[in-house]
Amino acid sequence: MTESPMRMVGVMSGTSLDGVDAAVVEIRGPTQLELIGFAHRPYSRDERGAIEAVLRGAKPPHLAELH
């Protein structure tokens, strides 16, 4: 039996603090995939500052708020 293709979304924010990237791919087999779409949303200055504050050791409530 052949499995149906799957569409999946991956989201990540790297260590450069430039923004969030998302990709939609269709997986048709172990080595067969196609990029359907990609988007990048840059962080605002305030968002970047909040992330940097958490990385410097902000308290857990600040981390939860940022999340």
URNOR-V317939 format. One record per run of one state. SS is the DSSP state (2 for helix, 1 for strand, 0 for the rest). FROM is the first residue (numbers start at 1). TO is the last residue. If there is no record, write none. Layout:
ss from to
SS FROM TO
SS FROM TO
This chain:
ss from to
0 1 5
1 6 12
0 13 18
1 19 29
0 30 31
1 32 42
0 43 44
2 45 55
0 56 59
2 60 66
0 67 67
